Amino acid sequence: METSNYALLLFGALAGGFVSGLAGFGTALMALGIWLYVLPPSLAVPLVLICSVIAQTSTLPSMWKGFDLSLVWPFLIGGLIGVPLGTMLVASADPKVFKLSVGVLLLLFSSALYLNKRPLAFKFGGRIADGAIGFAGGILGGLAGLSGPLPILWANIRGWNKHERRGIFQLFNFTVLATALVLQTASGLVAFKVVWLALVAFPGTLIGAWLGARVYHALSDKHFGDVVLGLLFLSGATLVWNSIGGH
């Protein structure tokens, strides 16, 4: 690769790591849009998985004490059951229609939650409902790598504080993405060149994640919620644009 391509690779790693450190998700949202200028999807997608796992692992020690694991486990169990089902659906689903539907859902719900000024504390369904949302997120993750949006929206509706929400975002996405990475590697879908690219991106990912985590600790509950909803809106807009544009 040319020097400019390496610069874009590092910049994407820095941006993806920063958002992951800040919100506990969003590496793909930031990095893919940059990396696809210089890498084919067959290299960019597994690279995103590797950098997501690196970024989230690096920030776990500073976040761990604030996580409420009793809130997280229903999402994890549901997600791990859903991932293989989503993978099986890949052959029969229309990716364009699917991405458009999810994109519109994200735009509508993130806008509605942002405009709603009353604090939410939706209690419906308890742990069973949490597990069902994790299951649906796992299916979306296996189908299109979109494991995060549903649990993230649900955690905002539940009215949990920023540490509780962050625990769900980070641990759920880490588990689903790490599982996807292991499955892809075992299936021979991760080329050796991805390992070299990951080594190049490694410093940018770590620095970005560290900076993002510093900003996260400085945010109030409300500001953290606004950042999350803004990222969800951006994710929805990106999905709709890609679906309509035919990319």
C-alpha positions as CSV (number, residue, x, y, z in Angstrom):
1,M,0.0,0.0,0.0
2,E,1.0,3.6,-0.5
3,T,1.9,5.9,2.3
4,S,-1.4,7.8,2.0
5,N,-3.3,4.4,2.3
6,Y,-1.4,3.6,5.5
7,A,-2.4,7.1,6.8
8,L,-6.0,6.4,6.1
9,L,-5.8,3.0,7.7
10,L,-4.4,4.6,10.9
11,F,-6.9,7.4,10.8
12,G,-9.8,4.9,10.5
13,A,-8.3,2.9,13.5
14,L,-8.0,6.1,15.5
15,A,-11.6,7.2,14.7
16,G,-13.0,3.7,15.3
17,G,-11.1,3.3,18.6
18,F,-12.2,6.7,19.8
19,V,-15.9,6.0,19.3
20,S,-15.6,2.5,20.8
21,G,-13.8,4.0,23.9
22,L,-16.4,6.7,24.1
23,A,-19.7,4.8,23.6
24,G,-18.8,1.1,23.9
25,F,-19.8,0.4,20.2
26,G,-19.4,2.1,16.8
27,T,-16.0,0.9,15.6
28,A,-17.5,-0.2,12.3
29,L,-19.6,2.9,12.0
30,M,-16.5,5.1,12.0
31,A,-13.8,2.9,10.6
32,L,-15.5,1.1,7.7
33,G,-16.4,4.3,5.9
34,I,-12.7,5.3,5.9
35,W,-11.2,1.9,5.3
36,L,-13.4,1.0,2.3
37,Y,-11.6,3.7,0.4
38,V,-8.4,1.7,0.5
39,L,-9.4,-1.9,1.3
40,P,-11.9,-4.4,-0.2
41,P,-14.8,-5.5,2.0
42,S,-13.2,-9.0,2.4
43,L,-10.3,-7.3,4.3
44,A,-12.1,-4.3,5.9
45,V,-14.9,-6.3,7.6
46,P,-12.7,-8.8,9.5
47,L,-10.3,-5.9,10.3
48,V,-13.2,-4.1,11.9
49,L,-14.0,-7.2,14.0
50,I,-10.4,-7.4,15.2
51,C,-10.1,-3.7,16.0
52,S,-13.5,-3.7,17.8
53,V,-12.3,-6.6,20.1
54,I,-9.0,-4.8,20.7
55,A,-10.6,-1.5,21.5
56,Q,-13.2,-3.0,23.8
57,T,-10.7,-5.2,25.6
58,S,-8.4,-2.3,26.2
59,T,-11.1,-0.2,27.9
60,L,-12.7,-2.9,30.0
61,P,-10.3,-2.6,33.0
62,S,-11.3,1.1,33.5
63,M,-15.0,0.4,33.0
64,W,-15.5,-2.9,34.8
65,K,-16.4,-1.6,38.3
66,G,-19.3,0.4,36.9
67,F,-20.9,-2.5,35.1
68,D,-23.9,-4.3,36.5
69,L,-23.5,-7.9,35.3
70,S,-27.0,-8.9,36.5
71,L,-28.4,-6.6,33.8
72,V,-26.0,-7.9,31.1
73,W,-26.4,-11.7,31.2
74,P,-29.9,-12.0,29.6
75,F,-28.6,-10.0,26.6
76,L,-25.5,-12.2,26.3
77,I,-27.4,-15.5,26.5
78,G,-30.0,-14.3,24.0
79,G,-27.3,-12.9,21.7
80,L,-25.3,-16.1,21.6
81,I,-28.4,-18.1,20.7
82,G,-29.3,-15.7,18.0
83,V,-26.0,-15.3,16.2
84,P,-26.0,-18.8,14.5
85,L,-29.6,-18.3,13.4
86,G,-28.7,-15.0,11.8
87,T,-25.8,-16.6,10.0
88,M,-28.1,-19.3,8.6
89,L,-30.5,-16.6,7.3
90,V,-27.7,-14.8,5.2
91,A,-28.5,-16.9,2.1
92,S,-32.2,-16.1,2.1
93,A,-32.4,-12.5,3.2
94,D,-32.4,-9.5,0.8
95,P,-29.6,-7.4,2.3
96,K,-30.8,-4.1,0.7
97,V,-34.3,-4.4,2.1
98,F,-33.0,-5.5,5.4
99,K,-30.5,-2.6,5.8
100,L,-33.2,-0.1,4.7
101,S,-35.7,-1.5,7.3
102,V,-33.1,-1.3,10.1
103,G,-31.9,2.1,9.0
104,V,-35.4,3.6,9.0
105,L,-36.1,2.0,12.5
106,L,-32.9,3.6,13.9
107,L,-33.7,7.0,12.4
108,L,-37.2,7.0,13.9
109,F,-36.4,5.7,17.3
110,S,-33.2,7.7,17.9
111,S,-35.1,10.9,16.9
112,A,-38.1,10.1,19.1
113,L,-35.9,9.3,22.1
114,Y,-33.9,12.5,21.6
115,L,-37.0,14.7,21.3
116,N,-38.6,13.1,24.3
117,K,-37.7,15.2,27.3
118,R,-39.3,13.0,30.0
119,P,-37.0,10.4,31.6
120,L,-37.9,6.9,30.6
121,A,-37.9,3.8,32.8
122,F,-39.8,1.1,30.8
123,K,-40.1,-2.0,33.0
124,F,-42.1,-4.3,30.7
125,G,-41.1,-7.9,30.5
126,G,-38.2,-7.9,32.9
127,R,-35.2,-10.2,32.2
128,I,-37.2,-12.2,29.6
129,A,-37.8,-9.1,27.5
130,D,-34.1,-8.2,27.9
131,G,-33.1,-11.7,26.7
132,A,-35.5,-11.5,23.7
133,I,-33.9,-8.2,22.7
134,G,-30.5,-9.8,23.0
135,F,-31.7,-12.7,20.9
136,A,-32.9,-10.4,18.1
137,G,-29.7,-8.4,18.3
138,G,-27.8,-11.7,17.9
139,I,-29.8,-12.6,14.8
140,L,-29.1,-9.1,13.3
141,G,-25.4,-9.5,14.2
142,G,-25.1,-12.9,12.5
143,L,-27.1,-11.7,9.5
144,A,-25.5,-8.3,8.9
145,G,-23.1,-7.4,11.7
146,L,-25.7,-5.2,13.3
147,S,-25.7,-6.7,16.8
148,G,-25.8,-3.4,18.7
149,P,-28.7,-1.2,17.6
150,L,-31.6,-3.1,19.3
151,P,-29.9,-3.6,22.7
152,I,-28.7,0.0,22.7
153,L,-32.1,1.4,21.9
154,W,-33.7,-0.9,24.6
155,A,-31.2,0.1,27.2
156,N,-32.1,3.8,26.6
157,I,-35.8,3.0,27.0
158,R,-35.1,1.1,30.2
159,G,-33.8,4.3,31.8
160,W,-30.6,2.8,33.1
161,N,-27.7,5.2,34.0
162,K,-24.6,5.6,31.7
163,H,-22.5,2.9,33.5
164,E,-25.3,0.3,33.3
165,R,-26.0,1.1,29.6
166,R,-22.3,1.1,28.8
167,G,-21.9,-2.4,30.4
168,I,-24.6,-3.7,28.1
169,F,-23.3,-2.0,25.0
170,Q,-19.7,-3.1,25.5
171,L,-20.1,-6.6,26.9
172,F,-22.8,-7.6,24.4
173,N,-21.0,-6.2,21.4
174,F,-17.7,-7.6,22.5
175,T,-19.2,-11.1,23.0
176,V,-21.1,-11.1,19.7
177,L,-18.2,-9.7,17.6
178,A,-15.6,-11.9,19.2
179,T,-17.8,-14.9,18.5
180,A,-18.3,-13.7,14.9
181,L,-14.5,-13.3,14.6
182,V,-13.8,-16.8,15.8
183,L,-16.4,-18.3,13.5
184,Q,-15.0,-16.4,10.5
185,T,-11.4,-17.4,11.4
186,A,-12.5,-21.1,11.8
187,S,-14.2,-20.9,8.4
188,G,-11.1,-19.6,6.7
189,L,-12.6,-16.2,5.9
190,V,-9.9,-14.2,7.6
191,A,-6.9,-13.8,5.2
192,F,-3.4,-13.6,6.6
193,K,-3.1,-10.1,5.2
194,V,-5.8,-9.0,7.7
195,V,-3.4,-9.9,10.6
196,W,-0.7,-7.6,9.1
197,L,-3.3,-4.8,8.6
198,A,-4.4,-5.3,12.2
199,L,-0.8,-4.9,13.5
200,V,-0.6,-1.6,11.5
201,A,-3.9,-0.4,12.9
202,F,-3.2,-1.5,16.5
203,P,-1.5,1.7,17.8
204,G,-4.3,3.9,16.4
205,T,-7.0,1.7,17.8
206,L,-5.4,1.7,21.3
207,I,-4.8,5.5,21.3
208,G,-8.3,6.2,20.0
209,A,-9.9,3.9,22.6
210,W,-7.9,5.5,25.4
211,L,-8.9,9.0,24.4
212,G,-12.6,8.0,24.0
213,A,-12.6,6.4,27.4
214,R,-11.2,9.6,29.0
215,V,-14.1,11.6,27.4
216,Y,-16.6,8.9,28.5
217,H,-15.7,9.3,32.2
218,A,-16.2,13.1,31.9
219,L,-19.7,12.9,30.4
220,S,-22.9,13.2,32.4
221,D,-25.7,10.7,32.0
222,K,-27.6,13.1,29.7
223,H,-24.7,13.9,27.5
224,F,-23.7,10.2,27.2
225,G,-27.3,9.5,26.1
226,D,-27.1,12.2,23.5
227,V,-23.9,10.9,22.1
228,V,-25.4,7.4,21.9
229,L,-28.5,8.6,20.1
230,G,-26.4,10.7,17.8
231,L,-24.4,7.7,16.8
232,L,-27.5,5.6,16.3
233,F,-29.0,8.3,14.1
234,L,-25.7,8.4,12.0
235,S,-25.8,4.6,11.8
236,G,-29.4,4.7,10.5
237,A,-28.7,7.4,8.0
238,T,-25.7,5.4,6.7
239,L,-27.7,2.3,6.3
240,V,-30.5,4.1,4.4
241,W,-28.1,5.9,2.2
242,N,-26.3,2.7,1.3
243,S,-29.5,0.9,0.7
244,I,-30.9,3.6,-1.6
245,G,-27.6,4.2,-3.3
246,G,-27.2,0.5,-4.0
247,H,-23.7,0.1,-2.4
